[in-house]
Amino acid sequence: MTDKPSMFLTAAELAELTGIKIGKNKKTREQLQAAEVARLGIPHYVNIAGRVIVARAIVEGRPADAPAQRERWEPNPAPSSPASRRKPFGRP
């Protein structure tokens, strides 16, 4: 079985990316890392445990799977055949 990398950066990879391995000045490592990735403009979020979460695809430069574009709905043109000009049932 091959080891597939996680969808998100590990704590060690995040420390390497930000250069922050420990907290200082009464701030936790996670608080400093969140500030650094925000300064770098890297999309991220902080989970309920306070850990900074960064998608691996963002730092690897892979395009994210874009949602499929919906085609614009347009009505069908009115048919010009004689059958289309018939009156509905029940009307003279």
Salt bridges, closest charged atoms under 4 A:
GLU13 OE1 - ARG56 NH2 2.91
GLU30 OE2 - ARG29 NH2 2.74
GLU36 OE2 - ARG39 NH2 2.77
GLU60 OE1 - ARG62 NE 3.18
